[in-house]
C-alpha cells in the first residue's frame, strides 16, 4: 500500500509524520511550492495522491490542509493520531488529555501524526514539489512576526521560564525575566496571566497560545491545566515550582520544587551567577 506524506522543509513535525507514514506502507513525500493557500494545497495533494492514503504533520497547517482534503474527497479525517492499526486509530483529544479509539469507515486513510508522538524519521527522501493553482484561492499574503525586541522567541528557545497565577502580578515576572536571561531562554506564561493583562498574548503557552518544545521548561506558579500542558508537553524536561503540593503540574514534571517561587527563582538565579563567577 502506498502512502503520500505532506512535508514542509525544516519542519520537525513533518519528520514525525514521515515516521508514521513509513509504518503504513511505501512512502511518497510531497511538498508544496508557493504561498500558503489551504484549499489549493489540498487540491494539489488530492491530485498527487490518486487513491493512496495521505498522512500530514500534526501542525496547524497540516491539520488544516488535511481537513480540506477530507472535505474535497468527502472522506473522514483522523487528526493527531498516535497509532494506526488497519482501519483503527488511536488519537489524542482535548489537548492530549484523552486518547480515543476510533475506526475509519473508508477505503483510504487521511490522518495527521500527533505532535511528538513519533520520533523524527532519519530517512532521506526526495519530495515531489507540487505547484497548486491559486486562481481564486484564499492565500496568506503576509506573515507579521511579533516584535520580540531582539529576544529569543518562545518557539525557538531551548529554555522557557513560564509563569502562572502564582506569580501574583506583572511585576512578579521580573524574577522570571532574570532567570530566563541567565539561561539564554524566553519567558512564557499561562492563559490566566494574559487574561489578567500581566503579559501579552504572544507570551502565552498552551492550546490557544504557542506550543513549545524546549530542552527545559520551568513552570513557576502554574497549576497545570489541560490547555497549558497541551502547549508544553513537547519539552524534553519539565521543572515545576509551586507551593501547592497537590498541583496538577507535578504529575507531568520531571523535577518538582514545592515552595514559594518568589524565594526559589531568585535563589536559582543567584546560584547561577555564583557558578559563573
C-alpha positions in Angstrom: 0.0 0.0 0.0 1.3 3.5 -0.9 1.1 6.4 1.4 1.6 10.1 0.4 3.0 12.3 3.2 2.9 16.0 3.2 6.2 17.5 4.4 7.5 21.1 4.9 11.2 21.6 4.7 12.9 22.0 8.1 9.7 21.1 10.0 10.2 18.7 12.9 6.5 17.6 12.8 6.9 16.7 9.2 9.7 14.3 10.1 7.5 12.8 12.7 4.7 12.4 10.2 7.1 10.6 7.9 7.8 8.1 10.7 4.1 7.3 10.9 3.8 7.1 7.1 6.7 4.6 6.9 4.8 2.3 9.3 1.8 2.2 6.9 3.4 1.4 3.5 5.5 2.6 0.7 6.1 6.4 1.2 5.9 9.2 -1.4 6.8 12.5 0.1 5.4 15.7 -1.4 5.8 19.4 -0.6 4.0 22.4 -1.9 5.6 25.4 -3.6 4.2 28.9 -3.3 2.2 30.9 -0.7 0.1 29.1 1.9 -3.4 28.5 0.5 -5.0 25.6 2.3 -7.8 24.7 -0.2 -5.4 25.0 -3.2 -2.7 22.9 -1.4 -5.4 20.3 -0.6 -6.5 20.1 -4.3 -2.9 19.6 -5.4 -2.4 17.0 -2.7 -5.6 15.2 -3.8 -4.4 15.1 -7.4 -0.9 13.9 -6.5 -2.2 11.1 -4.1 -4.6 9.5 -6.5 -6.2 6.7 -4.4 -3.4 6.5 -1.8 -3.6 7.1 1.9 -2.5 10.6 2.9 -0.5 11.5 6.1 0.2 15.0 7.3 2.1 16.6 10.2 0.1 17.4 13.3 0.8 21.1 12.9 -1.8 23.9 12.4 -1.1 23.8 8.6 -1.1 20.0 8.4 -4.4 19.7 10.2 -6.0 22.5 8.1 -4.8 21.1 4.8 -5.9 17.6 5.6 -9.3 18.9 6.7 -9.7 20.5 3.3 -8.6 17.2 1.6 -11.2 15.3 3.5 -13.9 17.9 2.5 -12.9 17.7 -1.1 -12.9 13.9 -1.1 -16.0 13.6 1.2 -14.0 11.2 3.4 -13.4 11.0 7.2 -10.2 12.5 8.6 -8.5 11.5 11.8 -6.3 14.2 13.3 -3.5 13.8 15.8 -3.2 10.0 15.7 -0.7 8.2 17.9 -1.2 4.7 16.4 -2.8 3.2 13.2 -3.9 -0.4 13.1 -5.5 -1.2 9.8 -8.7 0.9 9.8 -8.5 1.5 13.6 -6.7 4.5 15.1 -5.8 5.9 18.5 -5.8 9.7 18.5 -5.4 12.5 21.0 -8.4 14.6 22.1 -8.8 17.5 24.5 -5.2 18.7 24.1 -3.7 15.3 24.6 -5.5 14.6 27.9 -7.7 11.9 26.3 -6.9 9.0 24.0 -9.7 8.0 21.7 -10.0 4.6 20.0 -11.8 5.0 16.6 -12.4 3.3 13.3 -12.1 4.9 9.9 -15.0 3.9 7.7 -13.5 4.5 4.3 -11.4 2.7 1.7 -8.4 5.0 2.4 -6.9 6.8 5.4 -6.5 10.5 5.9 -4.6 11.2 9.1 -2.1 13.6 10.8 0.5 12.5 13.3 0.1 13.7 16.8 2.9 16.1 17.7 5.8 14.4 19.5 4.0 11.0 19.5 6.6 9.7 17.0 10.4 10.1 16.7 11.6 12.1 13.8 12.4 10.0 10.8 16.1 9.7 9.7 15.1 8.6 6.2 16.3 11.0 3.5 13.5 11.4 1.0 13.3 13.4 -2.2 10.0 15.2 -2.0 7.9 15.8 -5.2 7.2 19.5 -5.5 3.6 20.4 -6.1 2.6 23.8 -7.7 -1.1 24.4 -6.9 -3.4 26.5 -9.0 -4.0 29.7 -7.0 -6.7 31.3 -9.2 -9.4 32.4 -6.8 -7.8 30.7 -3.8 -7.5 32.4 -0.4 -3.8 32.8 0.3 -1.8 34.1 3.2 -0.5 37.4 1.8 1.9 38.3 4.7 3.0 37.0 8.0 3.9 39.6 10.6 6.1 38.2 13.3 5.6 39.6 16.8 8.1 42.2 17.9 10.5 40.4 20.3 12.9 43.3 20.7 15.8 41.0 19.7 14.9 38.4 22.4 14.7 34.7 21.7 11.2 33.7 20.6 9.2 31.1 22.5 9.1 28.7 19.5 12.9 28.7 19.2 14.0 28.9 22.8 15.9 26.0 24.3 14.8 27.1 27.8 11.4 28.6 28.7 10.7 30.1 32.1 6.9 30.3 32.3 4.7 31.9 35.0 1.1 31.4 36.1 -1.3 32.9 38.5 1.1 32.1 41.4 3.5 34.8 40.1 0.9 37.3 41.5 1.4 40.3 39.3 3.1 41.7 36.2 5.9 43.0 38.4 6.4 39.5 39.8 7.7 38.4 36.3 10.9 40.4 36.9 12.5 37.4 38.7 11.5 35.1 35.8 12.9 37.5 33.3 16.2 37.5 35.2 16.3 33.7 35.3 15.5 33.4 31.6 18.2 35.9 30.7 20.8 33.9 32.6 19.7 30.7 30.8 19.5 32.4 27.4 15.9 31.5 27.4 12.5 33.0 26.8 9.6 33.9 29.2 6.2 32.4 28.8 3.0 32.4 30.7 -0.4 30.7 31.2 -3.7 31.9 29.8 -4.8 33.3 33.2 -1.8 35.7 33.1 -2.7 37.1 29.7 -6.3 37.4 30.8 -5.2 39.4 33.7 -3.2 41.7 31.4 0.1 40.9 33.1 1.8 39.6 29.9 0.9 39.9 26.2 -0.9 37.0 24.4 2.3 36.4 22.4 3.9 35.0 25.6 1.1 32.5 26.2 2.0 28.8 26.2 -0.9 26.5 25.7 -3.5 25.0 23.4 -4.7 28.5 22.4 -1.2 30.0 22.6 2.2 28.9 21.5 3.2 25.2 21.5 6.8 24.9 22.7 9.4 22.1 22.7 12.4 23.4 24.6 15.1 21.3 26.2 13.9 22.6 29.6 10.5 24.1 30.6 10.4 25.8 34.0 6.8 26.2 35.2 6.5 28.7 38.0 3.2 29.1 39.9 1.4 27.2 37.1 -1.4 24.8 38.3 -1.2 22.5 35.2 -4.5 22.9 33.4 -5.0 20.7 30.4 -4.8 23.5 27.9 -1.4 24.6 29.3 0.0 21.1 29.3 -1.0 20.8 25.7 1.3 23.7 24.9 4.4 22.5 26.8 4.3 18.7 26.6 6.9 18.8 23.8 9.5 19.9 26.4 12.3 17.4 26.9 12.4 18.1 30.7 9.9 20.0 32.9 10.8 21.6 36.2 7.7 22.7 38.2 7.9 25.2 41.1 4.7 25.5 43.1 3.8 26.0 46.7 0.8 23.6 46.4 2.0 20.0 46.7 -1.3 18.9 45.1 -0.9 21.0 41.9 -1.6 19.0 38.8 1.6 20.2 37.1 3.6 17.9 39.4 2.0 14.9 37.7 3.7 16.0 34.4 7.0 17.2 35.9 10.4 15.5 35.7 11.6 17.7 38.6 9.5 19.3 41.3 10.2 22.0 43.8 7.5 22.6 46.4 7.8 26.1 47.8 7.4 29.9 47.3 8.5 30.7 43.7 9.4 34.3 44.9 12.1 32.8 47.0 13.1 29.8 44.8 13.5 31.6 41.5 15.8 34.3 42.8 17.8 31.7 44.6 18.3 29.7 41.4 19.5 32.9 39.7 21.9 33.7 42.5 23.4 30.2 42.3 23.8 30.5 38.5 25.6 33.9 38.9 27.8 32.4 41.6 28.7 29.4 39.5 29.7 31.6 36.6 32.0 33.6 38.8 
